[in-house]
């Protein structure tokens, strides 16, 4: 399917090796009783010049250039019956581009999705040692009036008692430390982590930790301590170069934070193997400055490191207390266009890998049965975006056994992207998995297109990002891309609307 060049052969070999390792593609044929073939509903086919196409399958991950003969064969398949076991279709079937005619691909994906979502061997939890924060970000989902209390000892003890009962039979435990600013509760993180690590050793459960921090207190001693406690990755946020970041993410006193955060990282990035995922929030106020941020990060030596990467996220009005930022949020399509361009620059500067569509993006803690978020008060929530509102709790750490009976808990568990027609018909459903369930379950808390509509940026720029990937892999050049080729509903399927989100939410009684 690719040009007979060494680069193309290497890419094809890598694709086939991936498919073999993950059991994709070939398994379709092995499970088939024969019969005729049909194109997979999850193909994204992008026309190139010279009668060729770039094709990606969102289930198998197959990614290849189709030569004119391949394109003709694929078009022929859509016009006349062809046996799924025919020699002509062997490569198409192996890659997952073609499946048996009697295969219900949506049902297959729902089975796969449920297997990941309801896997009883894995548990993901979030713990907030404090909801206090030393920053005063204007778009914060918590608003300006944050509680200052830290987690009481009885809450900590109840959490450990819960883990003692819950870890039996598990293979892995993942904990995200959250806030507020969790490093304001570093002593609590240390005490709880030591107890958690001891329990995991006793129960023979693997443990991994992650922390969401603004980075202001993440100096070398703190990074070393976190690493010793099993925390292997962190998220920090930079909203542009200093002049923009310091306007948006200042201390409560108004003092800037940009230089301090980067000085902290430079102090330990070479010595402590914590992976730093740098989130860049983008809206109408700062999008033009982000290129300056990327160049500054590269100039400071953060490029081409195994433990430093940058990713981008839109500012969204996802809770009622941050509705004030809705007027600066970008449209979905406008944001996606800028994001695709920024990923190109980030890759060229060594700050981000090539774009690779995710698998089950929306399969988060909130929709998994065991997924819970513990607040300092002992309240339990399902979602990070509800912690500011005690009415959204699903229970208490002191009565965990009653959580599954709570109506709000049931709303999260009953939600599924397969229960609404827009998600079911989408070609990137295997990548997206409905994206943000909060926007369905708590639709009355979100505002505006960016905040209320769940489709992720992949729905609006997957073509541009796949073209970038193919170009940087060396299998196409810019000259191979027809003028005006971009992501469209014809290629990926229809986007959610306010009406489709409303109907999907009503269906679960949210």
Number of C-alpha atoms within 10 A of each C-alpha: 20 17 15 8 10 9 14 19 15 12 19 19 12 14 18 20 12 15 20 15 9 13 12 19 25 21 16 17 19 11 10 16 11 15 14 18 23 21 18 21 19 23 23 25 20 21 18 20 11 11 13 20 22 25 21 23 23 24 23 23 24 23 24 22 24 23 18 15 12 20 20 13 16 18 12 12 18 12 9 10 13 17 16 23 19 13 10 13 20 15 16 22 25 22 26 27 28 26 27 23 19 13 15 11 16 17 12 10 17 18 12 13 20 13 11 14 19 16 14 15 13 20 22 20 18 26 22 29 29 28 24 20 22 18 22 19 19 16 22 21 21 22 17 16 10 16 14 13 13 18 21 14 11 13 19 21 15 17 19 17 13 16 15 15 9 12 20 14 13 17 16 17 19 16 20 19 24 22 27 25 24 25 28 20 19 17 12 20 20 15 12 19 19 15 13 21 17 12 17 21 11 12 15 15 18 14 19 16 21 21 24 20 21 24 22 21 19 22 18 18 13 15 24 17 14 25 17 14 20 18 24 19 20 22 17 18 21 26 25 25 20 19 12 19 24 20 19 22 25 18 17 13 9 13 12 20 21 23 14 15 19 18 16 18 21 16 15 18 19 12 11 19 17 22 18 20 18 20 16 21 20 25 22 15 12 16 20 12 17 22 16 13 18 22 17 15 19 16 11 12 13 24 22 16 15 13 17 21 21 24 17 22 15 22 22 28 26 28 26 17 18 21 20 16 20 20 13 16 22 21 15 20 15 15 23 24 17 16 23 23 15 19 21 20 16 23 20 15 17 21 26 22 16 19 19 12 18 15 18 19 16 23 21 17 19 25 25 21 20 19 18 27 28 26 25 21 19 21 21 26 27 29 20 17 18 21 23 21 13 12 10 18 22 22 24 19 25 17 13 16 11 12 21 15 11 12 13 22 21 18 18 22 18 15 22 22 21 19 14 17 13 19 25 19 16 24 23 27 28 26 21 26 26 28 20 21 22 25 24 29 22 20 21 16 20 23 22 18 18 22 23 26 26 24 21 20 20 21 27 23 25 23 23 20 24 22 23 22 20 20 15 15 15 12 20 19 13 11 9 17 19 13 10 6 13 17 22 15 12 8 17 23 18 16 17 20 15 13 10 17 20 19 15 22 23 13 14 17 14 19
